[in-house]
Amino acid sequence: MKIDLTVELTKDRLDHLMARSSKKGLMSVGHFGTHFDSMGKIFPLDFTESRGVIFDVSAVEGREIDVGDIDFDRIRAEDFVLLRTGVTERHTYGSEEYFADTTALSWALIEKIVERKVRMIGVDRSGIRNGIDHPKADNYCAEHGVFVVENLVNLDKLRAEVGDRDFIVHIYPWNIRDFTGIPSRVVAEFD
């Protein structure tokens, strides 16, 4: 069975995002819909298929998601670690509320996940950190060979289907270079 984890973009939604980005002076090319933050690094083709592990951290409120919120014994090297924060379930992708949601990963959590030598960290929100820490976190991960995938959807459905079982995550980025973000199709596959 397969579940598409890629946010659906309509022309209207994409037009809205492009207008919002240009008003705020953001680099919009590559940073829309489901994408990973490459921070100028080359995406290895071996990363297109990885073992997936998902953590449901959607109950965390009023604080950052931290080290004690996930079971690190489940994470192996070369994994695609997915964190269901619930943001895409609470807010429409691209809305002001979506980008204003303050749910974020703590620096300690990011560092500990990266120490596990995973390939990817995926979230159902606009980034693993907020504000000026967003690009800092993306750069930290990229410098350690880890890509951050943002704006995932259907993590609630995936978690309901797989629980704590292993599954495969396929990611297929556009073949573009010299961008800090690369739009991608992300699909989970499981028995």
FIPADO-664272 format. One record per residue: x negated, y, z of N, C-alpha, C, O in turn; residue in one letter. Coordinates in steps of 0.02 Angstrom, whole numbers, padded with zeros to 5 digits, always signed. Atoms other than C-alpha are relative to their C-alpha. Example, Ala and Ser with C-alpha at 12.3 -4.5 7.8 and 13.67 -1.06 7.14 Angstrom:
<atoms>
-00045-00059+00000-00615-00225+00390-00045+00060+00000-00097+00059+00033a +00042-00059-00003-00684-00053+00357+00039+00055+00037+00014+00110+00045s 
</atoms>
This chain:
<atoms>
-00042-00059+00000+00000+00000+00000-00045+00062+00000-00101+00061+00026m +00038-00062+00002-00057+00178-00032+00043+00058+00023+00104+00059+00011k -00033-00062-00021-00013+00346+00045-00042+00058-00025-00103+00060-00013i +00034-00059+00024-00058+00509-00040-00007+00050+00057+00043+00069+00088d +00014-00047-00055-00140+00626+00086-00012+00071-00027-00032+00115+00010l +00013-00063+00035-00152+00769-00040+00061+00045+00003+00116+00023-00014t -00055-00047-00001-00044+00924-00016+00023+00013-00071-00018+00022-00116v -00027-00014+00067+00071+00952-00164+00001+00075-00011+00024+00114+00030e +00002-00071+00018+00043+01118-00250+00047+00013-00059+00040-00018-00112l -00041-00024+00055+00178+01199-00354-00032+00063-00027-00075+00093+00005t +00026-00062+00028+00141+01345-00468+00014+00059+00046-00029+00101+00056k -00017-00055-00045+00233+01462-00350-00044+00001+00062-00067+00054+00083d +00042+00003-00061+00136+01402-00198-00072+00019-00016-00104+00055+00023r +00068-00017+00020-00029+01415-00290-00006+00075-00014-00055+00107+00006l +00000-00072+00012+00014+01591-00351+00000+00039+00066-00036+00088+00072d -00002-00032-00065+00056+01639-00171-00068-00003+00035-00091+00047+00062h +00065+00008-00033-00109+01570-00106-00053+00044-00033-00095+00074+00001l +00049-00042+00036-00210+01659-00241+00010+00074+00017-00038+00110+00027m -00014-00070-00017-00123+01824-00203-00022+00014+00072-00052+00067+00085a +00020-00008-00070-00152+01800-00015-00076+00004+00005-00103+00045+00042r +00073+00001-00002-00336+01759-00044-00030+00064-00026-00077+00091+00003s +00029-00060+00029-00368+01909-00154+00012+00061+00045-00030+00106+00048s -00013-00055-00046-00286+02026-00027-00049+00000+00059-00068+00053+00084k +00044+00006-00058-00398+01960+00112-00073-00003-00020-00117-00007+00024k +00070+00002+00023-00555+01957+00004-00032-00068+00008-00093-00073+00012g +00027+00067-00007-00574+01769+00020-00021-00028-00067+00007-00009-00119l +00018+00035+00061-00661+01660-00107+00053-00054-00012+00053-00104+00023m -00056+00045+00009-00508+01571-00175-00016-00061-00042+00013-00114-00032s +00014+00056+00044-00585+01460-00308-00029-00057+00041-00082-00050+00073v +00023+00059-00036-00604+01289-00233+00030-00008+00070+00031-00064+00096g -00026+00003-00068-00525+01331-00065+00076+00005+00000+00104+00049+00033h -00073+00002-00001-00343+01290-00100+00022-00073-00001-00015-00117-00024f -00025+00068-00003-00236+01137-00072-00047-00044+00040-00087-00019+00081g +00045+00047-00032-00324+00982-00011-00068+00007-00034-00074-00002-00095t +00068-00009+00026-00510+01013-00032-00051-00017+00054-00034-00021+00113h +00053+00007-00051-00675+00980+00051-00048+00058-00007-00058+00085-00062f +00048-00055-00001-00799+01111+00101-00069-00028-00011-00099-00059+00033d +00065+00027+00019-00959+01066+00010-00057+00044+00022-00113+00021+00031s +00050-00049-00020-01052+01223+00061-00062-00004-00045-00118+00002-00022m +00053+00002+00049-01154+01205-00098-00037-00067-00005-00082-00074-00045g +00033+00066+00002-01204+01023-00065+00031-00043-00055+00089-00032-00074k -00024+00046+00052-01187+00887-00198+00038-00057+00034+00014-00087+00082i -00041+00055-00026-01048+00761-00163-00024-00066-00030-00020-00074-00091f +00022+00065+00026-01118+00583-00178+00059-00042-00023+00109-00047+00013p -00055+00043+00024-01009+00468-00283+00014-00058+00046+00070-00084+00047l -00012+00054-00048-01032+00334-00150+00052+00019+00052+00082-00024+00084d -00048-00024-00050-00922+00441-00038+00072-00003-00024+00118+00011+00015f -00068+00001+00026-00770+00418-00151+00043-00054+00033+00104-00050+00031t -00037+00052-00035-00721+00263-00052-00035-00014+00067-00094-00033+00068e +00028+00010-00066-00747+00248+00136+00050-00036+00045+00110-00034+00033s -00043+00027-00052-00680+00153+00284+00031+00059+00037-00004+00107+00053r -00033-00053-00035-00551+00262+00369+00018-00018+00071+00032-00076+00087g -00023+00008-00069-00511+00286+00553+00039+00064+00016+00016+00119+00003v -00043-00058-00014-00370+00398+00612+00013+00006+00074+00021-00043+00110i -00015-00015-00070-00342+00482+00779+00058+00049+00002+00059+00099-00034f -00058-00044-00009-00178+00560+00832-00013+00045+00059-00011+00023+00117d +00014-00050-00052-00219+00718+00929+00053+00054+00000+00043+00109+00025v -00054-00050+00008-00054+00805+00892+00031+00021+00067+00065+00073+00069s -00028-00018-00066-00006+00807+01077-00042+00052+00036-00021+00081+00086a +00044-00050-00031-00153+00922+01119+00029+00070-00014+00037+00089-00071v -00027-00068+00006-00083+01097+01153-00035+00045+00050-00054+00024+00104e +00026-00050-00045-00152+01255+01229-00075-00004+00013-00101+00032+00056g +00073+00006-00007-00335+01203+01212-00028-00032-00064+00010-00056-00106r +00032+00032+00057-00461+01139+01087+00003-00076+00007+00006-00103+00062e +00005+00073+00001-00464+00956+01037-00072-00017+00018-00119+00010-00012i +00066+00010-00028-00611+00886+01133-00022-00073-00001+00016-00117-00022d +00031+00065+00002-00725+00735+01152+00043-00054+00033+00048-00109+00007v -00040+00049-00035-00610+00647+01275+00066-00017-00033+00102-00061-00010g -00063+00011+00034-00464+00653+01153-00002-00055-00052+00050-00075-00078d +00004+00055+00048-00529+00517+01037-00046-00055+00028-00087-00043+00072i +00038+00058-00020-00605+00343+01058-00059-00009-00047-00051-00034-00103d +00060+00002+00043-00782+00353+00989-00022-00071-00016-00060-00081-00064f +00018+00070+00015-00800+00163+00997+00030-00023-00066+00006-00072-00095d -00031+00019+00064-00688+00156+00843-00037+00028-00061-00023+00007-00117r +00033-00034+00055-00804+00264+00737-00066-00035-00017-00107-00049+00027i +00062+00029+00024-00942+00186+00631-00034+00048-00050-00002+00093-00077r +00036-00039+00051-01075+00261+00519+00036-00009-00068+00061-00063-00083a -00029-00002+00068-01010+00307+00344+00076+00000+00000+00106-00009-00053e -00073-00003-00003-00829+00320+00404+00027+00067-00026-00010+00116-00031d -00039-00061+00014-00699+00447+00348+00044+00007+00061+00092-00031+00069f -00037-00011-00062-00633+00513+00515+00057+00050-00013+00044+00106-00034v -00059-00043+00010-00456+00584+00506+00029+00018+00068+00036-00024+00112l -00030-00024-00062-00380+00690+00644+00068+00030-00015+00073+00081-00049l -00068-00025+00009-00192+00713+00645+00015+00051+00055+00026+00032+00113r -00014-00053-00048-00163+00881+00731+00075+00017+00000+00100+00045+00049t -00071-00016+00006+00018+00897+00672+00014+00067-00032+00072+00086-00039g -00011-00067+00027-00009+01068+00593+00041-00003-00064+00087+00038-00072v -00039+00002+00062+00056+01017+00420+00071-00025+00011+00113-00018-00032t -00069+00021-00017+00208+00941+00506+00039+00059+00030+00100+00063+00022e -00032-00057-00033+00244+01101+00604+00011+00060-00046+00058+00098-00037r -00001-00060+00042+00211+01229+00467-00008-00019-00073-00043-00067-00090h +00007+00009+00072+00228+01238+00278-00070+00022-00021-00094+00075-00002t +00067-00017+00024+00058+01234+00194+00003+00067-00038+00046+00077-00080y +00006-00065+00033+00009+01409+00140+00038+00056+00034+00030+00114+00016g -00038-00052-00035+00127+01500+00259-00045+00037+00050-00098+00012+00068s +00037-00038-00050+00068+01633+00380-00008-00041+00064-00060-00039+00097e +00002+00041-00061+00111+01515+00524-00052-00055-00005-00086-00071+00043e +00049+00053+00011+00005+01378+00448-00071+00025+00013-00109-00007+00049y +00068-00027-00009-00151+01486+00441-00011+00030+00069-00069+00037+00090f +00006-00029-00067-00115+01563+00612-00005-00052+00055-00022-00036+00112a +00002+00053-00052-00106+01394+00703-00070-00004+00029-00119-00007-00007d +00065-00004-00034-00245+01393+00832-00030-00068+00018-00084-00071+00048t +00028+00066-00015-00269+01205+00848-00068-00007-00034-00074+00005-00094t +00066+00007+00029-00455+01173+00822-00040-00053+00038-00022-00071+00094a +00045+00048-00032-00592+01048+00860-00053+00038+00039-00077+00091+00017l +00053-00031-00039-00716+01092+00997-00067-00013-00034-00075-00060-00072s +00067+00011+00027-00898+01112+00951-00028-00067+00024-00061-00102-00015w +00026+00064-00027-00940+00964+01065+00028-00059-00039-00008-00107-00053a -00031+00054+00038-00817+00854+00970-00031-00004-00070-00047-00059-00093l +00029-00001+00067-00884+00907+00800-00071-00030+00002-00088-00072-00039i +00068+00025-00005-01063+00874+00855-00002-00075+00012-00044-00110-00016e +00001+00071-00016-01022+00703+00926+00024-00042-00060-00003-00096-00071k -00021+00036+00061-00928+00650+00768-00057-00002-00050-00071-00054-00080i +00056-00004+00048-01074+00709+00660-00057-00047+00021-00088-00077-00021v +00052+00045-00026-01196+00612+00772+00012-00072-00021-00035-00111-00026e -00018+00068+00021-01103+00454+00718-00017-00013-00073-00007-00069-00098r +00020+00006+00070-01166+00485+00540+00058-00020-00046+00051-00062-00090k -00058+00012+00043-00993+00485+00463-00010+00037-00066-00055+00078-00072v +00003-00034+00065-00964+00540+00284+00045+00061-00002+00026+00114-00027r -00051-00052+00007-00808+00645+00303+00038+00008+00066+00047-00040+00104m -00047-00015-00054-00702+00730+00435+00060+00033-00034+00052+00084-00068i -00060-00026+00032-00523+00760+00377+00051+00023+00051+00062-00010+00102g -00051-00027-00044-00390+00868+00458+00061+00024-00039+00057+00041-00098v -00063-00024+00030-00210+00917+00424+00012+00073+00021+00066+00091+00045d -00002-00071-00015-00246+01101+00450-00050+00035-00044-00082+00003-00087r +00042-00040+00045-00346+01241+00369-00075-00005+00014-00114+00024-00023s +00071+00009-00015-00512+01192+00449-00009-00032+00068+00038-00041+00106g +00013+00031-00065-00597+01110+00596-00012+00052+00055-00007+00037+00114i +00007-00056-00047-00632+01280+00677+00037+00060-00030+00056+00059-00088r -00036-00060+00021-00548+01451+00667-00046+00060-00008-00102+00060+00018n +00035-00064+00006-00605+01625+00616-00071-00007-00025-00085-00045-00072g +00069+00000+00023-00791+01656+00599-00035-00067+00013-00086-00082-00017i +00029+00066-00012-00827+01482+00670+00017-00050-00055-00014-00102-00059d -00019+00046+00054-00741+01402+00519-00059-00013-00046-00078-00071-00054h +00057+00015+00045-00886+01424+00396-00062-00025+00037-00101-00063+00010p +00057+00025-00039-01013+01396+00535+00006-00076+00011-00043-00112+00004k -00011+00072-00010-00936+01225+00572-00008-00038-00065-00038-00092-00066a +00008+00033+00065-00926+01182+00387-00074-00006-00019-00096-00058-00043d +00072+00002+00014-01110+01228+00365-00036-00050+00044-00080-00086+00020n +00031+00048-00046-01160+01129+00519+00011-00071-00026-00037-00111-00029y -00016+00067+00025-01072+00975+00451-00038-00015-00065-00069-00067-00072c +00033+00010+00065-01140+00997+00274-00076-00010+00009-00105-00052-00026a +00072+00008-00012-01319+01017+00340-00017-00069+00027-00074-00092+00022e +00010+00068-00026-01296+00846+00422+00030-00053-00045+00039-00111-00025h -00024+00048+00049-01226+00764+00266+00073-00020+00008+00094-00072-00018g -00071+00015-00012-01043+00769+00322+00042+00054-00034+00028+00114-00027v -00045-00046+00033-00905+00848+00218+00065+00006+00040+00089-00043+00068f -00062-00013-00037-00750+00927+00297+00056+00006-00052+00054+00048-00097v -00058-00001+00045-00584+00891+00208+00057+00034+00037+00075+00015+00092v -00052-00041-00031-00446+01017+00243+00066-00008-00036+00069-00027-00094e -00069-00003+00028-00258+01029+00216+00026-00068-00023+00056-00074-00076n -00028+00066+00014-00216+00844+00220+00073-00002+00022+00094+00038+00065l -00070+00010-00019-00035+00788+00232+00013-00075+00011-00029-00117-00005v -00023+00069-00011+00058+00629+00281-00042-00040+00049-00041-00101+00048n +00038+00037-00051-00060+00586+00424+00046-00032+00051+00027-00083+00081l -00049+00032-00045+00094+00550+00530+00022-00067-00029+00028-00116+00007d -00021+00062+00034+00150+00419+00402-00056-00051+00001-00045-00110+00013k +00058+00045-00001-00025+00346+00390-00009-00030+00069-00019-00091+00075l +00009+00024-00069-00042+00333+00579+00055-00052+00018+00040-00102+00050r -00055+00046-00014+00130+00248+00590-00011-00067-00035+00006-00120-00008a +00011+00062+00038+00079+00121+00458-00061-00040+00024-00057-00101+00029e +00062+00036-00014-00099+00079+00512-00016-00006+00075-00053-00050+00095v +00018+00001-00071-00105+00116+00699-00075+00007+00008-00105+00056-00014g +00072-00001-00010-00283+00074+00749-00037-00047-00048-00097-00059-00041d +00032+00046+00048-00316-00044+00602-00044+00039-00049-00035+00099-00059r +00043-00029+00052-00450-00011+00471+00041+00011-00064+00091-00023-00076d -00029-00013+00065-00402+00060+00302-00054+00033-00043-00108+00049-00018f +00048-00031+00046-00489+00133+00150+00026+00068-00020+00086+00077-00030i -00018-00066+00024-00490+00316+00101-00037+00012-00065-00098+00005-00069v +00028-00018+00065-00517+00365-00080+00004+00076-00007+00056+00106+00008h +00000-00072+00013-00567+00544-00121-00033+00013-00067-00087-00012-00081i +00026-00015+00067-00591+00611-00296+00000+00076-00010+00051+00106-00027y +00007-00073+00009-00657+00790-00305-00006+00018-00074-00027-00022-00116p +00013-00026+00066-00657+00897-00460-00076-00002-00012-00115+00002+00035w +00071+00001+00018-00822+00887-00551-00024+00071-00015-00035+00089-00072n +00024-00069+00006-00876+01066-00518-00059+00010+00047-00065-00025+00098i +00060-00013-00041-01037+01136-00446-00002+00074+00019+00033+00116-00010r +00013-00069-00022-01094+01293-00355+00060+00034+00031+00066+00095+00029d -00056-00026-00038-00934+01314-00256-00006-00025+00071-00036-00077+00083f +00003+00023-00070-00915+01303-00068+00059-00046+00016+00058-00081+00067t -00058+00044-00009-00747+01213-00085+00016-00035-00065+00012-00005-00119g -00016+00039+00060-00695+01076-00206+00067-00035+00010+00073-00079+00052i -00065+00033-00004-00511+01028-00231-00008-00075-00014-00048-00096-00055p +00007+00073+00004-00485+00840-00213+00067-00035+00008+00113-00008+00039s -00056+00044-00012-00357+00702-00220-00023-00051+00052-00076-00081+00044r +00019+00045-00054-00360+00597-00061+00057-00050+00010+00115-00031+00019v -00050+00053-00006-00270+00429-00047-00024-00052+00050-00082-00073+00047v +00016+00054-00047-00267+00303+00096+00029-00065-00027+00085-00065-00054a -00022+00066+00023-00254+00118+00052-00007-00050+00057-00057-00052+00092e +00001+00049-00054-00210-00022+00172+00045-00059-00019+00085-00054-00065f -00042+00060+00012-00132-00197+00178+00068+00009+00031+00110-00036+00026d 
</atoms>
